[in-house]
């Protein structure tokens, strides 16, 4: 596991996070993370979610909607993380799948900064993560 992060990344709880300000669709955002040997961020606890929000706020001076690595594009209602980890936490999720076209996970939605499913073609900034230091992952 990394003990230090590459330049520009933020070290939190044995993982490294990086905010990408460029507005990309979900697939482009995941591909950008992959070029940095990372994935769109998975989230496994409320404290981790708060930490990711702090990374976004520090980098962007705002708390706008941001892509993270959740998707249910393979089967509606079966959420998976792009990094292959267990989908074991949600944050006041608003998964409504409007018009059967919302399959990618955005954070900081609405006044409570909840999660929301959105069209994968929408363009938002994103957060990447390196490292897999949480229960169940070797």
C-alpha positions in Angstrom: 0.0 0.0 0.0 1.2 3.5 -0.7 2.7 5.4 2.2 3.0 8.6 0.2 1.1 9.9 -2.8 2.3 11.3 -6.1 2.7 15.1 -6.3 -0.7 16.7 -6.4 -2.5 13.8 -4.8 -4.0 13.9 -1.2 -3.2 11.1 1.2 -6.2 10.1 3.4 -6.5 6.8 5.3 -4.0 4.8 3.2 -5.5 6.0 -0.1 -4.5 8.8 -2.5 -7.1 11.1 -4.0 -6.9 13.4 -7.0 -9.5 16.0 -8.1 -9.9 16.5 -11.9 -11.5 19.8 -12.6 -12.0 19.1 -16.3 -15.7 18.4 -17.1 -15.8 14.9 -18.6 -18.5 12.3 -19.1 -18.3 9.3 -16.7 -16.4 7.0 -19.1 -13.9 9.8 -20.0 -13.4 10.5 -16.3 -12.7 6.8 -15.6 -10.3 6.6 -18.5 -8.5 9.7 -17.3 -8.1 8.1 -13.8 -6.8 4.9 -15.5 -4.1 6.9 -17.3 -2.9 7.8 -13.7 -3.0 4.1 -12.6 -6.1 4.9 -10.6 -9.9 4.6 -10.8 -12.8 6.9 -10.1 -13.2 7.0 -6.4 -15.1 4.3 -4.5 -16.5 5.3 -1.1 -16.9 3.0 1.8 -17.8 5.1 4.9 -19.2 8.5 5.8 -15.8 9.7 7.0 -14.3 8.7 3.7 -17.1 10.6 1.9 -16.4 13.7 4.1 -12.7 13.4 3.2 -13.4 13.3 -0.5 -15.6 16.3 -0.1 -12.7 18.2 1.5 -10.4 17.3 -1.4 -13.0 18.7 -3.8 -13.5 21.9 -1.8 -9.8 22.5 -1.4 -9.1 22.0 -5.1 -12.2 23.8 -6.5 -13.2 26.2 -3.7 -16.7 24.7 -4.2 -18.8 21.6 -3.6 -20.3 21.0 -7.0 -21.5 17.7 -8.5 -18.6 15.4 -9.1 -18.2 11.9 -10.7 -17.2 9.0 -8.5 -16.8 5.4 -9.6 -20.3 3.9 -9.1 -22.3 2.5 -12.0 -25.3 0.3 -12.5 -25.1 0.2 -16.3 -24.8 -3.6 -16.4 -28.1 -4.2 -14.5 -30.4 -1.5 -13.1 -30.2 -1.3 -9.3 -27.0 -3.4 -9.0 -24.4 -0.8 -8.2 -20.7 -1.6 -8.7 -17.5 0.4 -8.2 -15.2 0.7 -11.2 -12.2 -0.3 -8.9 -13.9 -3.7 -8.2 -14.5 -3.1 -4.5 -17.7 -4.0 -2.7 -20.5 -1.4 -2.9 -21.0 -1.4 0.8 -22.0 2.2 1.6 -24.3 4.9 0.2 -24.8 8.5 1.2 -28.4 9.6 1.2 -28.7 8.2 -2.3 -31.3 9.5 -4.7 -31.3 6.6 -7.2 -34.4 7.2 -9.4 -33.1 6.3 -12.8 -35.2 9.0 -14.6 -36.3 7.8 -18.1 -34.2 4.6 -17.6 -31.1 6.5 -18.6 -29.3 7.3 -15.3 -26.5 4.8 -14.6 -23.5 6.7 -13.3 -22.9 8.0 -9.8 -22.4 11.7 -9.0 -21.8 13.1 -5.5 -22.6 16.5 -4.0 -26.1 16.5 -5.4 -28.7 18.9 -3.9 -28.6 20.8 -0.6 -27.7 17.7 1.4 -24.8 16.8 -0.9 -26.2 13.4 -1.5 -25.4 10.8 -4.2 -27.5 10.7 -7.4 -27.7 8.6 -10.4 -27.2 10.7 -13.5 -26.8 10.2 -17.3 -23.3 8.9 -17.9 -23.0 11.4 -20.8 -23.3 14.4 -18.5 -20.0 16.2 -17.9 -18.8 16.9 -14.4 -15.4 17.1 -12.6 -14.3 13.9 -11.0 -12.2 12.3 -8.2 -9.7 9.5 -8.7 -8.3 7.2 -6.1 -5.2 5.0 -5.8 -4.9 2.2 -3.2 -7.3 -0.4 -1.7 -6.8 -0.3 2.0 -10.1 -1.1 3.5 -11.8 -4.2 4.9 -12.1 -7.2 2.6 -9.3 -6.1 0.3 -5.8 -7.6 0.4 
